[in-house]
Structures are given as C-alpha cells and as structure tokens.
Amino acid sequence: MNDATTPQQEKTRSPGSCYALLAGCLVLAIVIIVLGVKVHRLNAQAAQVPDLQAQVTQAKSDTALAQAELDKAKAASTLVQSQLDKAKSQQSDLQSQLVQSKAASTQMQSQLDKAKAQSTDLQSQLDKAKAQSADLQAQLSQAAAGSSQLLSQLDQEKSRSMDLQSRLQKAESEIAQAQPLILKARQMPVTTSLEKSHGGPFDLASARGSFTLHIKNLHPQPVSVAITIAGPEKTRSQTNTIGVGATLNVDKLSAGEKVVIASEGYDPVALTVQ
C-alpha cells in the first residue's frame, strides 16, 4: 500500500518539477534578453557619447558583468537541465511503475472477478443449503409432531394398561377372596355318616354286616339328590328329595361299595363304605 502510494505522490509532484524547470528556463531567457537590450543600449550610448573610451570601458565593465551574469544564468540553466533530466528519469521510472501498477491492478481485477464468481457460486450453494435445511426442519417438525402424538397415544395406552392391570389385580384379588365362598357355595349343604348294623341271623352267620348311610339336609330349602351306588357286582341308583332339616337313610350298603351323591348346582360328594 505504501509502495503504491509513493509512486503516486512522485507522479503528482513530477508536473510541478517540470513547471519549475520551465519557469527557470523562461527566467533565464528573460535575463539574457534584458542583458542583450542593455548591451545594445550601451553600444548606442557609446556611439553618441564623445568620451568613447570611457564609454567603452564602462561598456566592457557592463559586458563583463553581463557575461558573469550570463555565466551564472548558464550555470543555472545547466542545473535546471540536470534537474529536468532527473525529473524525466523519475517520470520514466514512474511511468514504468504505473505500467506495473496497471498490470497488477488488472491481475487483481481478474482475481476480484474470480472471487466474485466464487462468492456468487457459494451464495447459490448457501441458498440451496438453506432451502434444504428449511425442508429438513419442516420434516423434523412434522416428525416431532408425529412423535409427540405417538408419545401421547403411548402414554394413554400405558395409562389404560396400568388401569387394566389394576383392575385385573383387583379382580384377581376379589376372585381369590371369593374362591373360598365359591367353593363353599359349590359344596353340597349336606352331612353324611355311616352306621354299621348287624341284621338277621344270616348276616351274623356270614360275619358280614350292612351299612346305613345317613344324609342330612342343612339347606333352608329341600335338596334333590341323585345317589349312585357302585359295587363289585352291580351299580344301582336312586333319586330322592331331602326336606329341610330331614335326614335320608340309604341302607343295605356293603363294605367296599362306592357311593356318589349328586345335586344340581353343587359339587358331588363321593365316599367309600367301610
């Protein structure tokens, strides 16, 4: 930056230096003209004045003085010429620097145009990336909304599942609590007892006794029962209704026979005569 500024300043000062040299040359020419006029006047005066010798001497003195001034003017002209040559050299140097500066400026302009083109391309890519980012953001927002909705549904399902689990546990607890009642409700409301009796002489002779099954109704309503007696030789059955608080007697049972008492709505009661 400083190198570029210095030639510019030298270039700015160069016309001033040239003008100074031209002014010096003009002043020198004026001095020469003035001296010539003086010499001419002196010569004219020498022709008119009677004392020519004095005039000639004066003229020589003036001529010598004019010659000295002329020599000074020539020396000043030589100095001005030297300065002019130096200024021309500087101008040539500045011209060369100007050409180099123009070339550098052209190169920098080319680089600037290239950078602008790259910037335009990058801006286009940035705009495209922004559009893609906006699209992805929209998709992300939509996905987030869907995820939020699914999470809400999941929370609802979890709450419903927990509620159902709680109900199931409550139902299982109630079933567990009701199980003894159910079993008790399914239990036939009767009591049974076997009574062994020795009947006639034939039973005594055979050393076998018969059994009587007593079935008592504990229910506040009459109970209908179906009794099945299975023995080694045959199976027989009978149906009876036992009144409230009454007892049904099933006799002539032999040891080893299996008796099953069934009633609708109750679990059957099974026993072995012995």
C-alpha beads as a LAMMPS data file, in Angstrom:
LAMMPS data file: protein, C-alpha beads

274 atoms
273 bonds

1 atom types
1 bond types

-500.0 500.0 xlo xhi
-500.0 500.0 ylo yhi
-500.0 500.0 zlo zhi

Masses

1 110.0

Atoms # bond

1 1 1 0.000 0.000 0.000
2 1 1 2.832 2.450 0.884
3 1 1 4.792 1.482 -2.237
4 1 1 1.748 2.147 -4.366
5 1 1 1.132 5.488 -2.661
6 1 1 4.749 6.763 -3.011
7 1 1 4.886 6.475 -6.826
8 1 1 1.521 8.186 -6.951
9 1 1 2.844 11.051 -4.858
10 1 1 6.015 11.250 -7.014
11 1 1 3.794 11.240 -10.074
12 1 1 1.800 14.073 -8.561
13 1 1 4.960 16.065 -7.879
14 1 1 6.522 15.426 -11.321
15 1 1 4.452 18.024 -13.268
16 1 1 5.356 20.618 -10.593
17 1 1 9.062 19.902 -11.067
18 1 1 8.694 20.229 -14.845
19 1 1 6.869 23.528 -14.437
20 1 1 9.653 24.776 -12.145
21 1 1 12.268 23.853 -14.746
22 1 1 10.298 25.578 -17.485
23 1 1 9.909 28.675 -15.291
24 1 1 13.662 28.680 -14.625
25 1 1 14.368 28.454 -18.363
26 1 1 11.906 31.271 -19.024
27 1 1 13.535 33.462 -16.369
28 1 1 16.976 32.690 -17.861
29 1 1 15.765 33.682 -21.322
30 1 1 14.297 36.909 -19.941
31 1 1 17.609 37.680 -18.226
32 1 1 19.504 37.041 -21.450
33 1 1 17.093 39.279 -23.353
34 1 1 17.396 42.034 -20.743
35 1 1 21.196 41.803 -20.869
36 1 1 21.126 41.940 -24.661
37 1 1 18.968 45.049 -24.504
38 1 1 21.391 46.615 -22.009
39 1 1 24.352 45.780 -24.230
40 1 1 22.525 47.248 -27.201
41 1 1 21.786 50.430 -25.237
42 1 1 25.376 50.641 -24.079
43 1 1 26.610 50.318 -27.609
44 1 1 24.193 53.038 -28.703
45 1 1 25.289 55.303 -25.906
46 1 1 28.947 54.657 -26.751
47 1 1 28.311 55.893 -30.270
48 1 1 26.647 59.066 -29.073
49 1 1 28.881 60.000 -26.121
50 1 1 32.074 61.934 -27.024
51 1 1 34.101 60.137 -24.495
52 1 1 34.165 56.848 -26.283
53 1 1 36.974 55.471 -24.258
54 1 1 35.108 55.928 -21.048
55 1 1 32.006 54.532 -22.604
56 1 1 33.919 51.583 -23.984
57 1 1 35.449 50.993 -20.591
58 1 1 32.064 51.260 -18.992
59 1 1 30.653 49.030 -21.688
60 1 1 33.381 46.485 -21.117
61 1 1 32.692 46.611 -17.443
62 1 1 28.987 46.184 -18.125
63 1 1 29.776 43.492 -20.654
64 1 1 31.947 41.667 -18.140
65 1 1 29.203 41.998 -15.575
66 1 1 26.669 40.814 -18.130
67 1 1 28.991 37.965 -19.058
68 1 1 29.282 36.985 -15.429
69 1 1 25.504 37.096 -15.067
70 1 1 25.276 35.142 -18.342
71 1 1 27.648 32.535 -16.942
72 1 1 25.543 32.395 -13.811
73 1 1 22.462 32.043 -15.971
74 1 1 24.144 29.262 -17.984
75 1 1 25.137 27.509 -14.756
76 1 1 21.563 27.862 -13.507
77 1 1 20.359 26.603 -16.895
78 1 1 22.720 23.639 -16.645
79 1 1 21.405 22.938 -13.144
80 1 1 17.840 23.284 -14.372
81 1 1 18.653 20.967 -17.300
82 1 1 20.146 18.467 -14.870
83 1 1 17.038 18.690 -12.719
84 1 1 14.910 18.342 -15.857
85 1 1 16.831 15.214 -16.889
86 1 1 16.442 13.860 -13.387
87 1 1 12.726 14.678 -13.499
88 1 1 12.468 12.928 -16.881
89 1 1 14.235 9.914 -15.422
90 1 1 11.895 9.952 -12.456
91 1 1 8.954 10.364 -14.823
92 1 1 10.165 7.387 -16.857
93 1 1 10.565 5.398 -13.642
94 1 1 7.104 6.479 -12.536
95 1 1 5.727 5.542 -15.960
96 1 1 7.263 2.090 -15.600
97 1 1 5.804 1.781 -12.100
98 1 1 2.462 2.961 -13.457
99 1 1 2.537 0.251 -16.121
100 1 1 3.424 -2.322 -13.466
101 1 1 0.684 -0.955 -11.231
102 1 1 -1.829 -1.190 -14.085
103 1 1 -0.751 -4.780 -14.751
104 1 1 -1.069 -5.581 -11.056
105 1 1 -4.429 -3.809 -10.980
106 1 1 -5.571 -5.839 -13.996
107 1 1 -4.448 -9.029 -12.280
108 1 1 -6.143 -8.010 -9.049
109 1 1 -9.309 -7.144 -11.015
110 1 1 -9.198 -10.601 -12.584
111 1 1 -8.755 -12.171 -9.158
112 1 1 -11.571 -9.982 -7.833
113 1 1 -13.881 -11.092 -10.668
114 1 1 -12.941 -14.691 -9.975
115 1 1 -13.590 -14.181 -6.267
116 1 1 -16.945 -12.565 -7.083
117 1 1 -17.859 -15.545 -9.277
118 1 1 -16.837 -17.922 -6.478
119 1 1 -18.818 -15.817 -4.000
120 1 1 -21.873 -15.966 -6.272
121 1 1 -21.479 -19.736 -6.561
122 1 1 -21.056 -20.070 -2.809
123 1 1 -24.107 -17.854 -2.245
124 1 1 -26.104 -20.092 -4.584
125 1 1 -24.914 -23.179 -2.710
126 1 1 -25.722 -21.437 0.585
127 1 1 -29.244 -20.594 -0.607
128 1 1 -29.692 -24.190 -1.741
129 1 1 -28.377 -25.460 1.594
130 1 1 -30.747 -23.079 3.425
131 1 1 -33.676 -24.386 1.359
132 1 1 -32.676 -27.987 2.126
133 1 1 -32.231 -27.075 5.794
134 1 1 -35.691 -25.483 5.855
135 1 1 -37.154 -28.605 4.216
136 1 1 -35.374 -30.859 6.710
137 1 1 -36.526 -28.603 9.542
138 1 1 -40.106 -28.918 8.317
139 1 1 -39.732 -32.705 8.112
140 1 1 -38.166 -32.718 11.571
141 1 1 -41.012 -30.617 12.946
142 1 1 -43.533 -32.954 11.317
143 1 1 -41.671 -35.980 12.691
144 1 1 -41.524 -34.336 16.116
145 1 1 -45.258 -33.660 15.968
146 1 1 -45.887 -37.279 14.943
147 1 1 -43.552 -38.483 17.682
148 1 1 -45.324 -36.269 20.210
149 1 1 -48.679 -37.651 19.089
150 1 1 -47.352 -41.217 19.301
151 1 1 -45.911 -40.496 22.751
152 1 1 -49.267 -39.111 23.810
153 1 1 -51.007 -42.215 22.487
154 1 1 -48.355 -44.380 24.164
155 1 1 -48.915 -42.571 27.444
156 1 1 -52.661 -43.081 27.051
157 1 1 -52.118 -46.770 26.297
158 1 1 -49.753 -47.058 29.271
159 1 1 -52.335 -45.370 31.480
160 1 1 -55.037 -47.652 30.099
161 1 1 -52.765 -50.670 30.543
162 1 1 -51.993 -49.650 34.108
163 1 1 -55.705 -49.156 34.728
164 1 1 -56.458 -52.578 33.238
165 1 1 -53.606 -54.080 35.243
166 1 1 -55.034 -52.505 38.373
167 1 1 -58.487 -53.817 37.514
168 1 1 -57.042 -57.262 36.785
169 1 1 -55.202 -57.326 40.081
170 1 1 -58.353 -56.162 41.835
171 1 1 -60.390 -58.820 40.027
172 1 1 -57.806 -61.490 40.861
173 1 1 -57.876 -60.315 44.479
174 1 1 -61.659 -60.434 44.503
175 1 1 -61.608 -63.870 42.845
176 1 1 -59.046 -65.051 45.376
177 1 1 -61.260 -63.724 48.151
178 1 1 -64.381 -65.177 46.567
179 1 1 -62.771 -68.543 45.832
180 1 1 -63.497 -69.974 49.288
181 1 1 -67.035 -68.621 49.020
182 1 1 -67.405 -70.141 45.560
183 1 1 -66.052 -73.418 46.801
184 1 1 -68.298 -73.203 49.801
185 1 1 -71.236 -72.293 47.586
186 1 1 -70.462 -75.268 45.359
187 1 1 -70.257 -77.550 48.387
188 1 1 -73.412 -79.576 48.816
189 1 1 -75.200 -78.472 52.029
190 1 1 -75.478 -81.981 53.477
191 1 1 -73.659 -84.080 56.049
192 1 1 -73.065 -87.793 55.731
193 1 1 -72.428 -90.543 58.239
194 1 1 -72.220 -94.329 58.005
195 1 1 -73.744 -96.632 60.559
196 1 1 -72.877 -100.305 60.651
197 1 1 -75.626 -102.638 61.749
198 1 1 -75.939 -106.391 62.135
199 1 1 -79.256 -107.530 60.809
200 1 1 -80.620 -111.070 60.666
201 1 1 -79.034 -114.371 61.520
202 1 1 -77.755 -114.790 58.016
203 1 1 -75.667 -111.667 58.375
204 1 1 -74.315 -112.953 61.695
205 1 1 -73.561 -116.293 60.151
206 1 1 -71.719 -114.745 57.264
207 1 1 -69.810 -112.429 59.606
208 1 1 -70.744 -109.563 57.434
209 1 1 -72.685 -106.543 58.487
210 1 1 -74.640 -103.988 56.452
211 1 1 -74.198 -100.243 56.479
212 1 1 -76.693 -97.449 56.515
213 1 1 -75.774 -94.056 55.035
214 1 1 -77.390 -91.084 56.740
215 1 1 -77.630 -87.916 54.563
216 1 1 -78.861 -84.819 56.422
217 1 1 -80.041 -81.610 54.651
218 1 1 -78.517 -78.440 56.093
219 1 1 -80.004 -76.145 53.469
220 1 1 -83.027 -73.941 54.284
221 1 1 -84.699 -75.405 51.201
222 1 1 -85.375 -79.020 50.204
223 1 1 -82.490 -80.597 48.273
224 1 1 -82.934 -83.110 45.456
225 1 1 -80.131 -85.669 45.268
226 1 1 -79.214 -88.458 42.877
227 1 1 -77.415 -91.288 44.628
228 1 1 -75.294 -93.806 42.719
229 1 1 -74.029 -96.943 44.465
230 1 1 -71.331 -98.884 42.634
231 1 1 -70.462 -102.360 43.922
232 1 1 -68.311 -105.205 42.600
233 1 1 -71.301 -106.948 41.074
234 1 1 -73.725 -104.212 40.040
235 1 1 -74.440 -100.479 40.159
236 1 1 -77.710 -99.056 41.333
237 1 1 -79.057 -95.523 41.676
238 1 1 -81.892 -93.664 43.283
239 1 1 -83.307 -90.140 43.351
240 1 1 -84.648 -88.549 46.475
241 1 1 -85.648 -85.149 47.849
242 1 1 -84.458 -84.343 51.325
243 1 1 -86.670 -81.947 53.251
244 1 1 -85.441 -79.036 55.302
245 1 1 -83.562 -80.435 58.296
246 1 1 -84.546 -84.000 57.286
247 1 1 -82.238 -86.986 57.012
248 1 1 -82.276 -89.536 54.180
249 1 1 -81.224 -93.083 55.079
250 1 1 -79.692 -95.312 52.431
251 1 1 -79.450 -98.838 53.827
252 1 1 -78.196 -102.211 52.779
253 1 1 -74.795 -100.918 51.811
254 1 1 -71.905 -103.339 51.739
255 1 1 -68.318 -102.665 52.648
256 1 1 -66.269 -101.570 49.657
257 1 1 -69.140 -100.035 47.722
258 1 1 -68.670 -96.516 46.392
259 1 1 -71.432 -94.004 46.872
260 1 1 -71.717 -90.760 44.848
261 1 1 -74.254 -88.142 45.904
262 1 1 -75.009 -85.540 43.181
263 1 1 -77.234 -82.477 43.171
264 1 1 -77.685 -79.795 40.547
265 1 1 -75.573 -76.686 41.269
266 1 1 -73.259 -78.453 43.717
267 1 1 -70.117 -80.473 43.581
268 1 1 -70.801 -84.191 44.040
269 1 1 -69.936 -85.956 47.307
270 1 1 -68.139 -89.296 46.971
271 1 1 -67.421 -91.813 49.730
272 1 1 -66.499 -95.449 50.173
273 1 1 -68.466 -97.697 52.513
274 1 1 -66.222 -99.195 55.168

Bonds

1 1 1 2
2 1 2 3
3 1 3 4
4 1 4 5
5 1 5 6
6 1 6 7
7 1 7 8
8 1 8 9
9 1 9 10
10 1 10 11
11 1 11 12
12 1 12 13
13 1 13 14
14 1 14 15
15 1 15 16
16 1 16 17
17 1 17 18
18 1 18 19
19 1 19 20
20 1 20 21
21 1 21 22
22 1 22 23
23 1 23 24
24 1 24 25
25 1 25 26
26 1 26 27
27 1 27 28
28 1 28 29
29 1 29 30
30 1 30 31
31 1 31 32
32 1 32 33
33 1 33 34
34 1 34 35
35 1 35 36
36 1 36 37
37 1 37 38
38 1 38 39
39 1 39 40
40 1 40 41
41 1 41 42
42 1 42 43
43 1 43 44
44 1 44 45
45 1 45 46
46 1 46 47
47 1 47 48
48 1 48 49
49 1 49 50
50 1 50 51
51 1 51 52
52 1 52 53
53 1 53 54
54 1 54 55
55 1 55 56
56 1 56 57
57 1 57 58
58 1 58 59
59 1 59 60
60 1 60 61
61 1 61 62
62 1 62 63
63 1 63 64
64 1 64 65
65 1 65 66
66 1 66 67
67 1 67 68
68 1 68 69
69 1 69 70
70 1 70 71
71 1 71 72
72 1 72 73
73 1 73 74
74 1 74 75
75 1 75 76
76 1 76 77
77 1 77 78
78 1 78 79
79 1 79 80
80 1 80 81
81 1 81 82
82 1 82 83
83 1 83 84
84 1 84 85
85 1 85 86
86 1 86 87
87 1 87 88
88 1 88 89
89 1 89 90
90 1 90 91
91 1 91 92
92 1 92 93
93 1 93 94
94 1 94 95
95 1 95 96
96 1 96 97
97 1 97 98
98 1 98 99
99 1 99 100
100 1 100 101
101 1 101 102
102 1 102 103
103 1 103 104
104 1 104 105
105 1 105 106
106 1 106 107
107 1 107 108
108 1 108 109
109 1 109 110
110 1 110 111
111 1 111 112
112 1 112 113
113 1 113 114
114 1 114 115
115 1 115 116
116 1 116 117
117 1 117 118
118 1 118 119
119 1 119 120
120 1 120 121
121 1 121 122
122 1 122 123
123 1 123 124
124 1 124 125
125 1 125 126
126 1 126 127
127 1 127 128
128 1 128 129
129 1 129 130
130 1 130 131
131 1 131 132
132 1 132 133
133 1 133 134
134 1 134 135
135 1 135 136
136 1 136 137
137 1 137 138
138 1 138 139
139 1 139 140
140 1 140 141
141 1 141 142
142 1 142 143
143 1 143 144
144 1 144 145
145 1 145 146
146 1 146 147
147 1 147 148
148 1 148 149
149 1 149 150
150 1 150 151
151 1 151 152
152 1 152 153
153 1 153 154
154 1 154 155
155 1 155 156
156 1 156 157
157 1 157 158
158 1 158 159
159 1 159 160
160 1 160 161
161 1 161 162
162 1 162 163
163 1 163 164
164 1 164 165
165 1 165 166
166 1 166 167
167 1 167 168
168 1 168 169
169 1 169 170
170 1 170 171
171 1 171 172
172 1 172 173
173 1 173 174
174 1 174 175
175 1 175 176
176 1 176 177
177 1 177 178
178 1 178 179
179 1 179 180
180 1 180 181
181 1 181 182
182 1 182 183
183 1 183 184
184 1 184 185
185 1 185 186
186 1 186 187
187 1 187 188
188 1 188 189
189 1 189 190
190 1 190 191
191 1 191 192
192 1 192 193
193 1 193 194
194 1 194 195
195 1 195 196
196 1 196 197
197 1 197 198
198 1 198 199
199 1 199 200
200 1 200 201
201 1 201 202
202 1 202 203
203 1 203 204
204 1 204 205
205 1 205 206
206 1 206 207
207 1 207 208
208 1 208 209
209 1 209 210
210 1 210 211
211 1 211 212
212 1 212 213
213 1 213 214
214 1 214 215
215 1 215 216
216 1 216 217
217 1 217 218
218 1 218 219
219 1 219 220
220 1 220 221
221 1 221 222
222 1 222 223
223 1 223 224
224 1 224 225
225 1 225 226
226 1 226 227
227 1 227 228
228 1 228 229
229 1 229 230
230 1 230 231
231 1 231 232
232 1 232 233
233 1 233 234
234 1 234 235
235 1 235 236
236 1 236 237
237 1 237 238
238 1 238 239
239 1 239 240
240 1 240 241
241 1 241 242
242 1 242 243
243 1 243 244
244 1 244 245
245 1 245 246
246 1 246 247
247 1 247 248
248 1 248 249
249 1 249 250
250 1 250 251
251 1 251 252
252 1 252 253
253 1 253 254
254 1 254 255
255 1 255 256
256 1 256 257
257 1 257 258
258 1 258 259
259 1 259 260
260 1 260 261
261 1 261 262
262 1 262 263
263 1 263 264
264 1 264 265
265 1 265 266
266 1 266 267
267 1 267 268
268 1 268 269
269 1 269 270
270 1 270 271
271 1 271 272
272 1 272 273
273 1 273 274
